[in-house]
Amino acid sequence: VKAYKWLTIGLNGSLANSTKENTVEGSDYDEGSRVIATAIRQRPDVAARNPDGSYGVMADGDNMGLKISNPIADAMMRENRTKTLDANITAYASIDFYKDLNLRVEYGGNYNYGKNYQYTPVYDFGTFQQTSSGQRTASNSRYMSFKTYATYNHTWAERHAFTAMVGHEVQEGSYES
């Protein structure tokens, strides 16, 4: 917004709120719930579900020492969800001192709040036993920056240009979990 002939000000911002179910791809919070990785490691002769509706498992004594869960059971029985709120905001002012000299001042910040809930029930598939586990985590992060830039831009004879810039930037961030 051109507030005065010599002053331009502006504000940019975004807000994102998301909820994600992590049962298929897993998350950083729960390495064991990566269903696709489990499915790739599972033998191809193991049924996802048996005709009686139970989950298929490797036959006892035929597992070559492997103890791999049923990936469909993992996806259906586990809970793993993440909620995040992310806010970004930047305010700036651009001041034209002279025809060729400009000063830009900018302040920006990013604020992120997240929480994760993970629960795995007890189950026994013969060759694979899973103990119950649960976890709640929360994290907050904050990042701020302050920038100041002076730019001199002079053109003469419509063919020659000279540009010089000096600036300073300060950043600060924190993370809490």
ABEGO torsion letter per residue (X at the ends): XBABAABBBBBBBBBBBBBBBAAAAEBAABAAABAAAAAAABBAABBABBAAGBBBBBBBGAAGGBBBBBAAAAAAABBBBBBBBBBBBBBBBBBBABAABBBBBBBBBBBBBBBBBBBBBBBBAGABBBBBBBBBBBBBBBBBBBBBBBBBBBBBGGABBBBBBBBBBBBBBBBBX
